[in-house]
Amino acid sequence: MLARRITLGMMALAGMCVSAPASAQFFFKSVDLSGPPATGNEPGIIGPALPGASPVELRAALVWNLRAALNVAALQCQFEPTLLTLDHYNALLEDHEVELKNSYDTLEKYFTRIAKTKKAGQTELDRFGTRVYSSFSTVSGQLSFCQTAASIGHDAVYAPRGKLGDLAAARMSELRNSLKAWGEQYFRTRRVTFVWPVLRPLPPFGNDKCWRNDAYDARKCGRLDR
């Protein structure tokens, strides 16, 4: 009889746990942030514009933006460890080291060409990098940004070497869209009030005086919802 009571209690607790979303899932339904593939010429897509940049240089800028965004996510999204943003970023640096270096070298040559001297070009490259990092500020859209960055970081880990630029082009619009303030989408058109379950004290399973035919007798042992 005691075992049956404990089983019933465990089933009740399991029901309350199932009713709550997983810790890594911020929304019941996330907003659709997908966008068209980016070329790098779109306003704001790579942060500061790169006048006169070639398609190869714009691709390098997209890769560097992806790196910067995942770096920001690694720092700002650790409040939810199951997103693995730090692990994804560390894996990105190791798995795509060659393409990241090539992208940096390509940008370095671009700024040297534009600024006329290597020293001035390095200054402009550093300034570009700072602006790129600042452009991924997540003050208003931290949840959607972290969720999106985690998904992209996962894809980056499994992207073939040399194809990080393809991933950056495919999902940079989505990454930029995630920086805006987005909320729950499932209840937007429904008048539903969601109330989190209140954890109530468990009944005294071992006290036979509190039970009658396997039903808890509140008259003898008091209510449990206080």
Salt bridges, closest charged atoms under 4 A:
GLU57 OE2 - ARG113 NH1 2.62
ASP95 OD1 - ARG161 NH2 3.99
ASP105 OD2 - LYS101 NZ 2.89
GLU108 OE2 - LYS118 NZ 3.91
GLU124 OE2 - ARG127 NH1 3.23
ASP155 OD1 - HIS154 ND1 3.45
ASP155 OD2 - ARG171 NH1 2.55
ASP166 OD1 - ARG59 NH1 2.94
GLU174 OE1 - ARG171 NE 2.98
ASP208 OD1 - ARG5 NH1 3.07
ASP214 OD2 - ARG4 NH1 3.14
ASP214 OD1 - ARG5 NE 3.89
ASP217 OD1 - ARG219 NE 3.60
ASP225 OD2 - ARG223 NH2 2.52
